[in-house]
Amino acid sequence: MLIGELAGRTGVTRRALRYYEEQQLLLPERHGNGYRHYHESAVVKVKQIRALLDAGFTSQTVARLLPCAVDTPPVIDLCPDVAAEMNLVLAGINTQLDELARQRESIEGLLSPA
């Protein structure tokens, strides 16, 4: 399939698909006319890439996690080091949430009448 069809089937823009190729997350074949040709399996792979990016992972991290990707939920099988990396990300998110809660309490304290 061509890039437009893949974009339509996955809800991802053509620009994003070209970015995934640039980052070597998705590697289409090139025909003599220069058009990108994607295999049917690219639909699943794009959805996996999108799920990982939506979870907050960088494209470099996604490249490391993709070999652990599976076709069914959860998108990532816990292959070596993946669980540890995800736990680090979760710990960072929890730290940010704690800080935001403290900030919210401070602002609420400033807004409440004495």
N, C-alpha and C positions, 0 to 999 in steps of 0.2 A: 504494500500500500504506500501511497505517497504521503508527504508530510501533512497536507491538508486533511486527508482522511483520518490520519492518526490524531491530529489535533481535534477534529470533530468527535471522534470516538472516545477520547479521554478527557475532553474539556480543558485541555492545556493549549496555550497559544503556540503558534508556529515559532515565535521568537523563543519561548521557553524550550521547545524541542531542540532548536538550534543551540541554545545554551547548554542543554544536557549533553549534546554531542561535543561541544567545545570542552566541557568538563570530563569527557570520556565516560559519561554515565550511560549513554545510549549510543550505539555505534551502527548506523544504518549502512547498507550497501550503497555504492554509487554506480549508477549506470553510465553508459557512454555519453548520454546527454547531460550528465552532471546532476540529475535528479536523485534525491535521496529515496531509497526504497527500504521500507520497514517490514519485517516479518510480523506475522500475526502475534507472536509472543511479545512484541514491543508494547502492545496495549497493556498487558499485565505489568510489564517492567516500568512503564511510565506511571502507572498507578502506585507502584511500590516507591518509586522515586518521590512522587508527590506526597505520599503519606509520611515518608521520612523527613522531607523538607518542611512539611506542615508541623511536624513534631519539634521543629527547631534545630535540626541537625544541619550543619554546613554541607556544601556539596562535596568537600573533601571527606567528611565523615560518611556521607551517603555512599561514596565510592568504596569505602572500607566495609560498610554494612551490606551492600548489595549482594555479595557472595552468600550471605546468610538469608537472603530473601526467599520466601516460599510463595506459592500461588494462592494460598488461602489464609484467612486471618488466623493468628496474628501474622502480620506481613513479614516479621523477622523471626526466624528460628534462633534460639539462644545458642549460637555457635560460640566458640571460645572468644572471650574478651567482650562480647557484645553486652552481656548482662552487666558486667562491671562498668562499661562505658555509659550505659543507660542509667545505672544507679548514680553515677557521678553527675550526670545531667539533672536527674531528679533532685539530688541533694542541692545543686545550685539553684534550681527553681524554688525549692522549699526555703532556702535562705533568702531569696528575693521576696517571696511571699511574706516571710516573717518581718522583713524590713518594711515592706509596704503596710503591713498591719500596724507596726509601730508608728509609721508616719501618719496613717489614718487616725490613730488614737490621739496623736499630738495635735493634729488639725481640729479634730472634734473637741478636744480640750480647749483650744483657742476660741472656738466658736460658741461653746456653751457659756451661758451666763454665770457669773461668779456667785 
